[in-house]
Amino acid sequence: MNKISCIAIDDEPLALGLMVSYIRKTPFLELVGQFDNPIDAMDFLQGNQVQLIFLDIKMPDLTGVEFARTLNEDNKVIFTTAYDKYAVEGFQLHALDYLLKPISYEVFLNSVNNAKKHFDLLRSLSPDESLNPDENFLFIKADYQIHRIEYDDILYLEGLKDYIKLYTASLPNPIVFHATLKSAEEKLPTDKFMRTHRSFIVSLNKIKTIERDHILFGDKRIPISKQYKPGFDNFIKKKFL
């Protein structure tokens, strides 16, 4: 069995002890560290591989939210806290879950079972398969699922550091998944998609209106930066009557 390496961070001894006991009695989890402050955990992560972090939020010196912002893409977080007011901010950091204390083992187990599905999915796909283009579609892994996205349905992609928001014509909300815009640009067909800005790639077939240095997709104005303007202008010139 592939076990998920875990650490627990909480400044309350009883809460930390409970989380440690839950981890130890769950067969597919492996406890590799426990800490009463995030500073020590940060040092530990420098030299150790950890997949899942059970993280309290309200701690002195450095809050759980602040600590989560320092993590890399390989570290996933389940927040454990007595305060529900941080939930929105926690999920904005792409936490796998947000558990409110007191946490029963049933609630814990349900959460880590979902986390296991996430890690099982990552293991089933090689790193290069997050964007895997074929002639007319690509596959994207997001929200514990693999989505097939037709090229003709894509409007544009927006890069957000290590994540991408993909907007389509058929869905009301974007699909958010872990990848860089650079990796997307390298794999998307250049005859169908073009980068117009460091944060945007557009579908050339979906362009309806251009206003000065912006492409309009409904109310959204996609900028065309100086760096990418010559290539975009060349595309437009080829299509002019």
CORGIFEN-V380559 format. One record per helix or strand. SS is the DSSP state (hx for helix, st for strand). FROM is the first residue (numbers start at 1). LEN is the number of residues. If there is no record, write none. Layout:
SS_FROM_LEN, SS_FROM_LEN
//
This chain:
st_4_6, hx_13_12, st_29_7, hx_38_10, st_52_4, hx_64_5, st_76_6, hx_84_9, st_97_4, hx_105_20, hx_127_3, st_137_6, st_145_6, hx_151_3, st_154_7, st_163_6, st_175_4, hx_181_7, st_193_5, st_200_4, hx_204_3, st_209_3, st_214_4, st_220_4, hx_226_14
//
